[in-house]
């Protein structure tokens, strides 16, 4: 199956280039989906069907839905396309083109030196991934879980704080002054003056 690897790699590179150069955000997202699916095929061809399935489910599925929601919320239209087209001058492309050329040269050197990608002799299933994650890579998994837990707690705290601030602001703005509030305010003023 080396031809699947090469075809998927070419499709992933082409789709990624198209994604970067599109001015319409929805078109760029569609090309990104194609690129992620091609990368999933690369993983499958290298003998990692579990990682390929995760690529499709998590990235091409869930993450892309979030991207589409963000694009819908931002309401990017013709004005954004005009602004981005003014940014895409030839001078801006010089740095990324040089770095991409270096990476392509490195990949070409490695492919010609080793004779191509080494295909796995057996498929790597979920059990093997789990044994590796909770065996030699246990410290890395635990550190990543602490990082994610800290981000979750921080996001919850920020969200609760913002909701409380909004609720307090709306309750103070919309609450009409009642007779009891006026009597208390008058009593406070008289107590402060004496």
ROZA-402246 format. One record per residue (C-alpha): z, x, y; residue in one letter; residue number from 1. Coordinates in steps of 0.2 Angstrom, whole numbers. Layout:
BEGIN
<atom><Z>Z</Z><X>X</X><Y>Y</Y><minu>A</minu><tido>NUM</tido></atom>
...
***
This chain:
BEGIN
<atom><Z>0</Z><X>0</X><Y>0</Y><minu>X</minu><tido>1</tido></atom>
<atom><Z>-3</Z><X>14</X><Y>13</Y><minu>X</minu><tido>2</tido></atom>
<atom><Z>-17</Z><X>4</X><Y>21</Y><minu>X</minu><tido>3</tido></atom>
<atom><Z>-4</Z><X>-10</X><Y>25</Y><minu>X</minu><tido>4</tido></atom>
<atom><Z>7</Z><X>3</X><Y>34</Y><minu>X</minu><tido>5</tido></atom>
<atom><Z>-7</Z><X>10</X><Y>44</Y><minu>X</minu><tido>6</tido></atom>
<atom><Z>-15</Z><X>-7</X><Y>49</Y><minu>X</minu><tido>7</tido></atom>
<atom><Z>2</Z><X>-14</X><Y>53</Y><minu>X</minu><tido>8</tido></atom>
<atom><Z>6</Z><X>2</X><Y>64</Y><minu>X</minu><tido>9</tido></atom>
<atom><Z>-10</Z><X>1</X><Y>73</Y><minu>X</minu><tido>10</tido></atom>
<atom><Z>-7</Z><X>-18</X><Y>76</Y><minu>X</minu><tido>11</tido></atom>
<atom><Z>10</Z><X>-14</X><Y>82</Y><minu>X</minu><tido>12</tido></atom>
<atom><Z>4</Z><X>-1</X><Y>94</Y><minu>X</minu><tido>13</tido></atom>
<atom><Z>-10</Z><X>-12</X><Y>101</Y><minu>X</minu><tido>14</tido></atom>
<atom><Z>1</Z><X>-27</X><Y>103</Y><minu>X</minu><tido>15</tido></atom>
<atom><Z>14</Z><X>-17</X><Y>112</Y><minu>X</minu><tido>16</tido></atom>
<atom><Z>2</Z><X>-10</X><Y>124</Y><minu>X</minu><tido>17</tido></atom>
<atom><Z>-5</Z><X>-27</X><Y>127</Y><minu>X</minu><tido>18</tido></atom>
<atom><Z>13</Z><X>-34</X><Y>130</Y><minu>X</minu><tido>19</tido></atom>
<atom><Z>16</Z><X>-20</X><Y>143</Y><minu>X</minu><tido>20</tido></atom>
<atom><Z>0</Z><X>-23</X><Y>153</Y><minu>X</minu><tido>21</tido></atom>
<atom><Z>0</Z><X>-42</X><Y>154</Y><minu>X</minu><tido>22</tido></atom>
<atom><Z>5</Z><X>-49</X><Y>170</Y><minu>X</minu><tido>23</tido></atom>
<atom><Z>9</Z><X>-67</X><Y>164</Y><minu>X</minu><tido>24</tido></atom>
<atom><Z>26</Z><X>-67</X><Y>156</Y><minu>X</minu><tido>25</tido></atom>
<atom><Z>22</Z><X>-79</X><Y>142</Y><minu>X</minu><tido>26</tido></atom>
<atom><Z>7</Z><X>-69</X><Y>137</Y><minu>X</minu><tido>27</tido></atom>
<atom><Z>18</Z><X>-54</X><Y>136</Y><minu>X</minu><tido>28</tido></atom>
<atom><Z>30</Z><X>-63</X><Y>125</Y><minu>X</minu><tido>29</tido></atom>
<atom><Z>17</Z><X>-68</X><Y>113</Y><minu>X</minu><tido>30</tido></atom>
<atom><Z>11</Z><X>-50</X><Y>111</Y><minu>X</minu><tido>31</tido></atom>
<atom><Z>29</Z><X>-45</X><Y>109</Y><minu>X</minu><tido>32</tido></atom>
<atom><Z>31</Z><X>-57</X><Y>94</Y><minu>X</minu><tido>33</tido></atom>
<atom><Z>15</Z><X>-50</X><Y>86</Y><minu>X</minu><tido>34</tido></atom>
<atom><Z>22</Z><X>-32</X><Y>89</Y><minu>X</minu><tido>35</tido></atom>
<atom><Z>38</Z><X>-37</X><Y>80</Y><minu>X</minu><tido>36</tido></atom>
<atom><Z>29</Z><X>-45</X><Y>66</Y><minu>X</minu><tido>37</tido></atom>
<atom><Z>19</Z><X>-30</X><Y>63</Y><minu>X</minu><tido>38</tido></atom>
<atom><Z>34</Z><X>-19</X><Y>63</Y><minu>X</minu><tido>39</tido></atom>
<atom><Z>42</Z><X>-30</X><Y>50</Y><minu>X</minu><tido>40</tido></atom>
<atom><Z>26</Z><X>-27</X><Y>40</Y><minu>X</minu><tido>41</tido></atom>
<atom><Z>29</Z><X>-8</X><Y>42</Y><minu>X</minu><tido>42</tido></atom>
<atom><Z>46</Z><X>-10</X><Y>35</Y><minu>X</minu><tido>43</tido></atom>
<atom><Z>40</Z><X>-20</X><Y>21</Y><minu>X</minu><tido>44</tido></atom>
<atom><Z>27</Z><X>-7</X><Y>17</Y><minu>X</minu><tido>45</tido></atom>
<atom><Z>40</Z><X>7</X><Y>17</Y><minu>X</minu><tido>46</tido></atom>
<atom><Z>50</Z><X>-3</X><Y>4</Y><minu>X</minu><tido>47</tido></atom>
<atom><Z>63</Z><X>-11</X><Y>14</Y><minu>X</minu><tido>48</tido></atom>
<atom><Z>60</Z><X>-30</X><Y>13</Y><minu>X</minu><tido>49</tido></atom>
<atom><Z>77</Z><X>-35</X><Y>18</Y><minu>X</minu><tido>50</tido></atom>
<atom><Z>75</Z><X>-25</X><Y>35</Y><minu>X</minu><tido>51</tido></atom>
<atom><Z>58</Z><X>-34</X><Y>37</Y><minu>X</minu><tido>52</tido></atom>
<atom><Z>66</Z><X>-51</X><Y>34</Y><minu>X</minu><tido>53</tido></atom>
<atom><Z>80</Z><X>-47</X><Y>47</Y><minu>X</minu><tido>54</tido></atom>
<atom><Z>66</Z><X>-41</X><Y>59</Y><minu>X</minu><tido>55</tido></atom>
<atom><Z>57</Z><X>-58</X><Y>58</Y><minu>X</minu><tido>56</tido></atom>
<atom><Z>73</Z><X>-69</X><Y>58</Y><minu>X</minu><tido>57</tido></atom>
<atom><Z>83</Z><X>-60</X><Y>71</Y><minu>X</minu><tido>58</tido></atom>
<atom><Z>70</Z><X>-52</X><Y>83</Y><minu>X</minu><tido>59</tido></atom>
<atom><Z>54</Z><X>-62</X><Y>81</Y><minu>X</minu><tido>60</tido></atom>
<atom><Z>64</Z><X>-78</X><Y>79</Y><minu>X</minu><tido>61</tido></atom>
<atom><Z>81</Z><X>-79</X><Y>88</Y><minu>X</minu><tido>62</tido></atom>
<atom><Z>79</Z><X>-65</X><Y>102</Y><minu>X</minu><tido>63</tido></atom>
<atom><Z>61</Z><X>-72</X><Y>107</Y><minu>X</minu><tido>64</tido></atom>
<atom><Z>68</Z><X>-89</X><Y>109</Y><minu>X</minu><tido>65</tido></atom>
<atom><Z>81</Z><X>-82</X><Y>121</Y><minu>X</minu><tido>66</tido></atom>
<atom><Z>67</Z><X>-73</X><Y>130</Y><minu>X</minu><tido>67</tido></atom>
<atom><Z>57</Z><X>-89</X><Y>132</Y><minu>X</minu><tido>68</tido></atom>
<atom><Z>73</Z><X>-98</X><Y>139</Y><minu>X</minu><tido>69</tido></atom>
<atom><Z>75</Z><X>-85</X><Y>152</Y><minu>X</minu><tido>70</tido></atom>
<atom><Z>57</Z><X>-86</X><Y>157</Y><minu>X</minu><tido>71</tido></atom>
<atom><Z>58</Z><X>-105</X><Y>158</Y><minu>X</minu><tido>72</tido></atom>
<atom><Z>74</Z><X>-103</X><Y>169</Y><minu>X</minu><tido>73</tido></atom>
<atom><Z>67</Z><X>-90</X><Y>180</Y><minu>X</minu><tido>74</tido></atom>
<atom><Z>52</Z><X>-101</X><Y>183</Y><minu>X</minu><tido>75</tido></atom>
<atom><Z>40</Z><X>-86</X><Y>185</Y><minu>X</minu><tido>76</tido></atom>
<atom><Z>23</Z><X>-92</X><Y>192</Y><minu>X</minu><tido>77</tido></atom>
<atom><Z>8</Z><X>-86</X><Y>202</Y><minu>X</minu><tido>78</tido></atom>
<atom><Z>20</Z><X>-78</X><Y>215</Y><minu>X</minu><tido>79</tido></atom>
<atom><Z>27</Z><X>-66</X><Y>202</Y><minu>X</minu><tido>80</tido></atom>
<atom><Z>10</Z><X>-62</X><Y>195</Y><minu>X</minu><tido>81</tido></atom>
<atom><Z>5</Z><X>-56</X><Y>212</Y><minu>X</minu><tido>82</tido></atom>
<atom><Z>20</Z><X>-46</X><Y>215</Y><minu>X</minu><tido>83</tido></atom>
<atom><Z>19</Z><X>-37</X><Y>198</Y><minu>X</minu><tido>84</tido></atom>
<atom><Z>0</Z><X>-34</X><Y>201</Y><minu>X</minu><tido>85</tido></atom>
<atom><Z>4</Z><X>-25</X><Y>217</Y><minu>X</minu><tido>86</tido></atom>
<atom><Z>17</Z><X>-14</X><Y>207</Y><minu>X</minu><tido>87</tido></atom>
<atom><Z>4</Z><X>-9</X><Y>194</Y><minu>X</minu><tido>88</tido></atom>
<atom><Z>-4</Z><X>6</X><Y>204</Y><minu>X</minu><tido>89</tido></atom>
<atom><Z>-12</Z><X>20</X><Y>194</Y><minu>X</minu><tido>90</tido></atom>
<atom><Z>2</Z><X>32</X><Y>200</Y><minu>X</minu><tido>91</tido></atom>
<atom><Z>15</Z><X>22</X><Y>191</Y><minu>X</minu><tido>92</tido></atom>
<atom><Z>6</Z><X>24</X><Y>174</Y><minu>X</minu><tido>93</tido></atom>
<atom><Z>6</Z><X>43</X><Y>175</Y><minu>X</minu><tido>94</tido></atom>
<atom><Z>24</Z><X>46</X><Y>168</Y><minu>X</minu><tido>95</tido></atom>
<atom><Z>23</Z><X>34</X><Y>154</Y><minu>X</minu><tido>96</tido></atom>
<atom><Z>6</Z><X>39</X><Y>149</Y><minu>X</minu><tido>97</tido></atom>
<atom><Z>11</Z><X>58</X><Y>147</Y><minu>X</minu><tido>98</tido></atom>
<atom><Z>27</Z><X>53</X><Y>137</Y><minu>X</minu><tido>99</tido></atom>
<atom><Z>17</Z><X>42</X><Y>126</Y><minu>X</minu><tido>100</tido></atom>
<atom><Z>4</Z><X>55</X><Y>123</Y><minu>X</minu><tido>101</tido></atom>
<atom><Z>18</Z><X>68</X><Y>118</Y><minu>X</minu><tido>102</tido></atom>
<atom><Z>25</Z><X>55</X><Y>106</Y><minu>X</minu><tido>103</tido></atom>
<atom><Z>7</Z><X>52</X><Y>98</Y><minu>X</minu><tido>104</tido></atom>
<atom><Z>4</Z><X>70</X><Y>97</Y><minu>X</minu><tido>105</tido></atom>
<atom><Z>21</Z><X>72</X><Y>88</Y><minu>X</minu><tido>106</tido></atom>
<atom><Z>17</Z><X>58</X><Y>76</Y><minu>X</minu><tido>107</tido></atom>
<atom><Z>0</Z><X>65</X><Y>72</Y><minu>X</minu><tido>108</tido></atom>
<atom><Z>7</Z><X>82</X><Y>69</Y><minu>X</minu><tido>109</tido></atom>
<atom><Z>20</Z><X>75</X><Y>57</Y><minu>X</minu><tido>110</tido></atom>
<atom><Z>7</Z><X>64</X><Y>48</Y><minu>X</minu><tido>111</tido></atom>
<atom><Z>-5</Z><X>79</X><Y>46</Y><minu>X</minu><tido>112</tido></atom>
<atom><Z>8</Z><X>91</X><Y>40</Y><minu>X</minu><tido>113</tido></atom>
<atom><Z>17</Z><X>80</X><Y>27</Y><minu>X</minu><tido>114</tido></atom>
<atom><Z>1</Z><X>71</X><Y>22</Y><minu>X</minu><tido>115</tido></atom>
<atom><Z>6</Z><X>53</X><Y>28</Y><minu>X</minu><tido>116</tido></atom>
<atom><Z>21</Z><X>42</X><Y>26</Y><minu>X</minu><tido>117</tido></atom>
<atom><Z>31</Z><X>43</X><Y>11</Y><minu>X</minu><tido>118</tido></atom>
<atom><Z>32</Z><X>26</X><Y>3</Y><minu>X</minu><tido>119</tido></atom>
<atom><Z>48</Z><X>21</X><Y>-6</Y><minu>X</minu><tido>120</tido></atom>
<atom><Z>46</Z><X>21</X><Y>-25</Y><minu>X</minu><tido>121</tido></atom>
<atom><Z>58</Z><X>6</X><Y>-26</Y><minu>X</minu><tido>122</tido></atom>
<atom><Z>63</Z><X>-8</X><Y>-15</Y><minu>X</minu><tido>123</tido></atom>
<atom><Z>79</Z><X>-7</X><Y>-5</Y><minu>X</minu><tido>124</tido></atom>
<atom><Z>88</Z><X>-23</X><Y>-7</Y><minu>X</minu><tido>125</tido></atom>
<atom><Z>103</Z><X>-31</X><Y>3</Y><minu>X</minu><tido>126</tido></atom>
<atom><Z>115</Z><X>-24</X><Y>-10</Y><minu>X</minu><tido>127</tido></atom>
<atom><Z>110</Z><X>-6</X><Y>-7</Y><minu>X</minu><tido>128</tido></atom>
<atom><Z>110</Z><X>-9</X><Y>12</Y><minu>X</minu><tido>129</tido></atom>
<atom><Z>128</Z><X>-16</X><Y>11</Y><minu>X</minu><tido>130</tido></atom>
<atom><Z>134</Z><X>-2</X><Y>0</Y><minu>X</minu><tido>131</tido></atom>
<atom><Z>127</Z><X>11</X><Y>12</Y><minu>X</minu><tido>132</tido></atom>
<atom><Z>134</Z><X>2</X><Y>27</Y><minu>X</minu><tido>133</tido></atom>
<atom><Z>152</Z><X>0</X><Y>20</Y><minu>X</minu><tido>134</tido></atom>
<atom><Z>151</Z><X>17</X><Y>11</Y><minu>X</minu><tido>135</tido></atom>
<atom><Z>146</Z><X>33</X><Y>21</Y><minu>X</minu><tido>136</tido></atom>
<atom><Z>142</Z><X>23</X><Y>37</Y><minu>X</minu><tido>137</tido></atom>
<atom><Z>159</Z><X>13</X><Y>37</Y><minu>X</minu><tido>138</tido></atom>
<atom><Z>165</Z><X>22</X><Y>53</Y><minu>X</minu><tido>139</tido></atom>
<atom><Z>149</Z><X>18</X><Y>63</Y><minu>X</minu><tido>140</tido></atom>
<atom><Z>149</Z><X>0</X><Y>57</Y><minu>X</minu><tido>141</tido></atom>
<atom><Z>168</Z><X>-2</X><Y>63</Y><minu>X</minu><tido>142</tido></atom>
<atom><Z>164</Z><X>6</X><Y>79</Y><minu>X</minu><tido>143</tido></atom>
<atom><Z>150</Z><X>-6</X><Y>82</Y><minu>X</minu><tido>144</tido></atom>
<atom><Z>161</Z><X>-21</X><Y>78</Y><minu>X</minu><tido>145</tido></atom>
<atom><Z>174</Z><X>-15</X><Y>90</Y><minu>X</minu><tido>146</tido></atom>
<atom><Z>161</Z><X>-13</X><Y>104</Y><minu>X</minu><tido>147</tido></atom>
<atom><Z>154</Z><X>-31</X><Y>100</Y><minu>X</minu><tido>148</tido></atom>
<atom><Z>171</Z><X>-38</X><Y>99</Y><minu>X</minu><tido>149</tido></atom>
<atom><Z>175</Z><X>-30</X><Y>116</Y><minu>X</minu><tido>150</tido></atom>
<atom><Z>159</Z><X>-38</X><Y>123</Y><minu>X</minu><tido>151</tido></atom>
<atom><Z>163</Z><X>-55</X><Y>116</Y><minu>X</minu><tido>152</tido></atom>
<atom><Z>181</Z><X>-55</X><Y>124</Y><minu>X</minu><tido>153</tido></atom>
<atom><Z>174</Z><X>-49</X><Y>141</Y><minu>X</minu><tido>154</tido></atom>
<atom><Z>160</Z><X>-62</X><Y>141</Y><minu>X</minu><tido>155</tido></atom>
<atom><Z>173</Z><X>-75</X><Y>137</Y><minu>X</minu><tido>156</tido></atom>
<atom><Z>185</Z><X>-69</X><Y>150</Y><minu>X</minu><tido>157</tido></atom>
<atom><Z>171</Z><X>-69</X><Y>163</Y><minu>X</minu><tido>158</tido></atom>
<atom><Z>165</Z><X>-86</X><Y>158</Y><minu>X</minu><tido>159</tido></atom>
<atom><Z>182</Z><X>-94</X><Y>159</Y><minu>X</minu><tido>160</tido></atom>
<atom><Z>186</Z><X>-86</X><Y>176</Y><minu>X</minu><tido>161</tido></atom>
<atom><Z>170</Z><X>-92</X><Y>183</Y><minu>X</minu><tido>162</tido></atom>
<atom><Z>173</Z><X>-110</X><Y>177</Y><minu>X</minu><tido>163</tido></atom>
<atom><Z>191</Z><X>-110</X><Y>184</Y><minu>X</minu><tido>164</tido></atom>
<atom><Z>185</Z><X>-104</X><Y>201</Y><minu>X</minu><tido>165</tido></atom>
<atom><Z>171</Z><X>-117</X><Y>201</Y><minu>X</minu><tido>166</tido></atom>
<atom><Z>183</Z><X>-131</X><Y>196</Y><minu>X</minu><tido>167</tido></atom>
<atom><Z>196</Z><X>-126</X><Y>209</Y><minu>X</minu><tido>168</tido></atom>
<atom><Z>183</Z><X>-125</X><Y>222</Y><minu>X</minu><tido>169</tido></atom>
<atom><Z>176</Z><X>-142</X><Y>218</Y><minu>X</minu><tido>170</tido></atom>
<atom><Z>193</Z><X>-150</X><Y>217</Y><minu>X</minu><tido>171</tido></atom>
<atom><Z>199</Z><X>-143</X><Y>234</Y><minu>X</minu><tido>172</tido></atom>
<atom><Z>182</Z><X>-148</X><Y>242</Y><minu>X</minu><tido>173</tido></atom>
<atom><Z>181</Z><X>-166</X><Y>235</Y><minu>X</minu><tido>174</tido></atom>
<atom><Z>199</Z><X>-171</X><Y>236</Y><minu>X</minu><tido>175</tido></atom>
<atom><Z>202</Z><X>-182</X><Y>251</Y><minu>X</minu><tido>176</tido></atom>
<atom><Z>218</Z><X>-180</X><Y>261</Y><minu>X</minu><tido>177</tido></atom>
<atom><Z>230</Z><X>-194</X><Y>256</Y><minu>X</minu><tido>178</tido></atom>
<atom><Z>245</Z><X>-201</X><Y>266</Y><minu>X</minu><tido>179</tido></atom>
<atom><Z>257</Z><X>-191</X><Y>255</Y><minu>X</minu><tido>180</tido></atom>
<atom><Z>248</Z><X>-175</X><Y>259</Y><minu>X</minu><tido>181</tido></atom>
<atom><Z>249</Z><X>-179</X><Y>278</Y><minu>X</minu><tido>182</tido></atom>
<atom><Z>267</Z><X>-182</X><Y>277</Y><minu>X</minu><tido>183</tido></atom>
<atom><Z>270</Z><X>-166</X><Y>267</Y><minu>X</minu><tido>184</tido></atom>
<atom><Z>259</Z><X>-156</X><Y>280</Y><minu>X</minu><tido>185</tido></atom>
<atom><Z>269</Z><X>-163</X><Y>294</Y><minu>X</minu><tido>186</tido></atom>
<atom><Z>286</Z><X>-159</X><Y>286</Y><minu>X</minu><tido>187</tido></atom>
<atom><Z>280</Z><X>-141</X><Y>283</Y><minu>X</minu><tido>188</tido></atom>
<atom><Z>275</Z><X>-139</X><Y>301</Y><minu>X</minu><tido>189</tido></atom>
<atom><Z>291</Z><X>-146</X><Y>307</Y><minu>X</minu><tido>190</tido></atom>
<atom><Z>301</Z><X>-135</X><Y>295</Y><minu>X</minu><tido>191</tido></atom>
<atom><Z>291</Z><X>-120</X><Y>301</Y><minu>X</minu><tido>192</tido></atom>
<atom><Z>294</Z><X>-124</X><Y>320</Y><minu>X</minu><tido>193</tido></atom>
<atom><Z>313</Z><X>-125</X><Y>318</Y><minu>X</minu><tido>194</tido></atom>
***
